[in-house]
Amino acid sequence: MALWLYLHFPQLQLDSLYHDKAQQQPTIIVAGRGHSAVQLNSAAHAAGIRQGMGLGAAAATCSSLCVHEYDEEQTRQRLTELAQWLYLNTAEIHLSGTTGLLLKVSGMLTMYRDISEYWHTIQTRLQAQNVRYHFSLGYSPLAAQLLAEAKFDTLSEDRKQLEHRLGRLPVSALALPEKQHQGLLRVGIQSVQALFEIPMLELGKRFNTELVHYVGRLRGKLHHPVSFYQPPEVFERQLTLLYELENLDWVAKPLFKLLTQLEQFLKLRNKLTKSIQFTLLQRDCEPLRLEIGSAEGEYRADKWQGLCQLVLERTQLVAPLQGVALSVTGFCEPDELSSDLFSERCGTMTAAGLLAVLQAKLGEDAVQGIKPSADARPEFATTHCVPLTSQAQRLNEIECEPMLRPNLLLPQILPLQQSVTLIQGPERICTGWWDGHEVERDYFIAQDESKRWLWVFRDRQQRWYLHGVFS
Amino acid sequence: MQYAELFCQSNFSFLQGASRPEELVRQAEFLGYSAMAITDECSLAGVVRAHSLIKNERLSIKLIIGSLLRFENLEVVLICPDKAAYSELCRVISNARRRSSKGGYALEKWDLMSLRHCFMIWLPAGNVVDESWGEWLARYHYTRTWIGVQRRLDNQDKRYVAHCEALAKQFQIPICAVGGVLMHSPTRLRLQHALTAIAHNQAVDQIKAQLLANSERAMRSKTKLTKLFQPSWLEESQRIAKRCSFDLDDLRYQYPSELVPAEQTAMQYLRTLVEQGKRQRFPNGVPTEIDETISKELNLIEELDYPYFFLTIYDIVMFAKSRGILYQGRGSAANSVVCYCLEITAVDPRQVAVLFERFISKERNEPPDIDVDFEHQRREEVIQYIYQKYGRKRAALAATVITYRFKSAVRDVGKALGIAQSQLEYFIKNVNRRDRSLNWQAQIVELGLEPDSMKGQQFIELVNEIMGFPRHLSQHVGGFVISAGPLHDLVPVENAAMADRTVIQWDKDDLESLKLLKVDVLALGMLTAIRKAFDLVKQHTDRHLSIAELTRMQDDPAVYNMIQKADTVGVFQIESRAQMSMLPRLKPACYYDLVIQIAIVRPGPIQGDMVHPFLKRRNGEERIEYPSEAVKSVLERTLGVPIFQEQVIKLAMVAAGFSGGEADQLRRAMASWKKTGELMQFKDKLLKGMTERGYDNAFAERIFEQICGFGEYGFPESHSASFAVLAYASSWLKYYYPAMFFTALLNSLPMGFYSASQLLQDVRRHQVVVLPVCVNQSEYDHVVCQSQGQWGIRLGFRIIKGLNQHMAAQIVAQRPQQGYRRVQCLSDIGIDKGTLERLASANALQSFSGDRYAARWQIMNSEASLPLFKTEQLDKVHHVHAPDVFADLIEDYTATGVTLNKHPITLLEEAGLLRPFTRMNELAGKAHKSLVTVVGVVTGRQAPGTAGGVTFFTLEDDTGNINVVVWAGTARAQKQAYLSSKLLRVKGIVEKEGEVIHVIAGRLIDESDLLQGFNHKSRNFH
């Protein structure tokens, strides 16, 4: 029978949030409709809070409580990180829910002298991660899991001892539906041991197959299929230059070589990528990492080359260049980006292509789109958005009557200097209290002496300002 | 210039209007409007409040009734010029509301088409759809349609006005000016925005497109109106208002006429019935003074024109009587001799000496109040009778306006401001609303809300503003409105959440304001229990009892002796911890003492510090003095201490010079002051009035304190008088027929204060044998039986959790003469496996089937039901162990919630798990103020709002209940044990007062770990 090691991480979220802080303040993670405590630190435990306590009771027990909401996605991600971290030492890892890792030990022991050396390695790896865990070995995945969750925390491969410890667990520790628990308790079966003592046949007559299967898997008599963790695919290449370069203009050739390899890599897999990261390895100093994106997924080496060129123009070397590395971690499917045959595509460059060029040239944050907003305050009537948000999407968000507004809105409101004739108005705008930019204004369309059409307003103190000019 | 506002929504247009109807009326009066309409969306729920304010404060403004209706893309305000239009509007609203589920409405074109009386103010949408609607309106309602032009001063304003003018010209419809008011003042804009956000279930900054761009939908001054509107438009509004003459006071309630025989008037008929009742109630002749009272009461009823009211209730109680449903009337008019003769109440006037006049009074100008309580399990029959007799068109429940309270306000406002939900929950859970030293704002700041931050300030401000705002209409617990004609001529009717229930759009205050009468049909568990006890007594002893019979027998000292010892578990009203601790001090010895007892242990008298003076005076430790003769007349019966709501109100009249009307307002403010805070406005008047009349300032302050305390819990003598009758009747039954009484109580659960387990322990202490549930002996209900020459209780199948009643009936009906011998016999008659398992776990199969584990194990075997195995003897090899005593206890609690075996404390002690402690029955031997350690299962935690931070714990050991008092400081220092322990060890000091013993807790030690697995839930903080 295969030997398994189970690692149970009872408070991943708590651990990943607070490991560097002194854990003075009682902290709990709450989940579910009743906001009950699912993870808590030692300070919270000392204050009398227990697992499963509702937020109300917890708060009443301890007044200075720090509360966070459970984030399953984050926990899962953290668990995947841990799997990846341990993958260097052990080949077969199964992600069990969001709180545990199941490691198949049997196959690995040939690599290590014995189980304790194996465990020592794992333990050292885990220490670096600063997470709390419980562990146990077991001759079935479920047995290892149950014992770890029951905080067995002993490295024992003795079959008898493991069985004995397992037997002492209450049936409530079994991952069975509440109804099954009750069914067992109501006939006096309170421990796993008592459950094991009953012939499977007798159990089968009285309980559903789910329970029988569970017990079978727990005792290792039935096969327990598990799926093992696969590390994600990445493209990583490094090129050491034959001679050091001081001028970045010369890097184009070796870079192109890497990009061509990437093109091959992507073509073979029929994938595109939206961002690449290349690293300039300089002599005696930190490598310089550059991230280059293309809003439209791309695989062609020459396109990437063009974008890289733009970025390199903005880049300065601090020391001679010894090598270049290229890595890509995210991929996308080509059909995600299938373009409309009739969409506006003038000239050779697409909008997304232009955006990629601009972002490469100016930096990513420097390029933004605009969209109308429903805010009644003119200065908030447009907001920035991710560039190239589709027109349909923008229009979806807002629906309003056409408004008489000047084409040019002044970037700064100016006190009204000239005398004007009010032609139309007022349009009164009093709103915006929620973000601290509350306005109370009466807007008018006015004409000054040179017959220019102006957009002016009067505030609550009867002061006049110029806000825009009609064309 | 005169102006009438014709389009104005209050906060009864839920989540639209941001001002109360009263605020709108006051503001309109202040601005000098000649009239204003309250036109909530498809609702008249807010109009009565506006109407009452105008009447009470004698404002000069005229109120117009109307409603905003939306149909497809048409918006129109309907206005009622006269009674016919009003009925029409009520009908349209009712129809639209009835078509939709609770809260919504679905108008149909026909509703609008069929209007013949209402004025229509059309609010054009400002786009092409107006063309067709303009034509439609001009065709069907030409003479009664106006275009209501609003000036919103937004960017569409100019275009909109031009558009409306064009429509007016095109369809020859006159224009009037309307404000489209949603706020009485521009300062409510933030609240209006927040309400809009709540309606969209989003944060304010996520729904900017839906927000008002400015505060122009607030009420405007006349100067501003003249600037914005053409004079002719303003005049038109004024002209429309002038044509409206309908006043809510014109509504005349028509009583259902079928109650009175054709040839008689209602009053004649009432007199006939009372005459008949007299002969029945006083078979030996009516004593003279009672006869005088009756004729006085009848004259008063005639003068105030209430005979129908009494007849309606008479009809309902007669129905209940015919069905054998026990009932009892209470309320201001219920304890009259007339009601005694009509059998509405069973309180014998000779016994009670309560004067009718005290309860119904001309000068207080309040309508008679009769609530009738029925057996809680059978009230539905009474309700169905009413529906069936009067039809759904003529009978509906009164509404209850559900308003924003602290929690809902925090939740909704917080969400509108984009505050994280978990943070809001944290605030809610941690704010202690009972903490009077620290208001909630301060507490929330302590919890981490930045008070100086913009969001923090806005949050506090908005929560304060929104509290008390209505959220939706719900159904009143049992207040029926019954009318002669269709109700929807009188008031709109809408659907309640419960299927087949309809509610009117007014609540009980609104009904009172308009002098419309409602009949309260309430449910009371104790009546069920008493009726069942009477039945059991009759069944087993052939003695016929009734409530009237018990009161006629006069006060029984033995029963009062039991009450004085606080031996009142299971008894009506005086069974709570607070009541029980007062009984030995107050020592009730007659009926009226019970009336006082029930009313005195209430927040009102306690907050007003009236309890101790009363006790002292009763014990003769304090002299009884009256500041004046007038006060003496009010307070004499309670030894100079005001205890009842009626006394406080009467005091306001005789001592502070309140008029009848003012006193009535005071009474109503008391009933709702937690919600509205209206009471404070009476403070000055009361204190001033009393000082002017030469009363001590401290006395006045105390009266006011008590008025505040009465608040929502106010207890009137008229109700206490009826409750005392039930308290006495239940005590009497408990004393003379404990087995019958407790059987009846157990059969009426859930009700009252104690669980089945607590009741059973109490009855066993009264030497009643309790026999376990058994498949060969039990019925579905618990039954009374004879056991060793004593009365006993045989538990019924109903105590088994989750047991199907139909299955239980099957077991009883098919039971063979010699009883069931095997499990197989039960499954043969169709008892399903689930039921058998439940029976096994409850140990009901014990007589033939060994221990409960083995029985259940055997039943679970699926092979047993296969035909081949049917007759085979099943293998006797048991794979499960027999339960030990602990397991038995756990199974008892899990299966039935009660155990007849050893108490957990006994078991723990026998197992050597408990360190030394004192039992409840040994406490009596301890000296007052001595140190003691007690241990018990926590069966009750009560923190009454009035007890100043004290929590009462009830610890149950194997000899009885121990009363533990935990002071706030003790609780705070030992929070964990205080909050969550199930088995508690308390070290403290014995306090003795007469026969009552408390333990004042010093240390609380949580020993719940010993109970691991005991499934015994304590009842927390009632």
Interface residues (C-beta under 8 A of the other chain):
Chain A: V30 H35 G48 M53 L55 G56 A57 A59 A60 T61 C62 S63 V67 H68 E69 G183 R186 V187 G188 I189 A194 E197 I198 P199 E202 K205 R206 F207 S373 A374 D375 A376 I398 E399 C400 E401 M403 L404 Q424 P426 E427 R428 I429 C430 T431 W433 W434 D435 G436 D442
Chain B: L153 D154 N155 Q156 D157 K158 P186 L189 R190 H193 V204 D205 I207 K208 A209 Q210 L211 L212 A213 N214 S215 E216 L417 A420 S422 E425 Y426 K429 N430 M454 Q458 E837 S841 Y853 R856 W857 M860 N861 S862 E863 H879 V880 H881 A882 P883 A887 E891 T894 K975 Q976 L979 S980
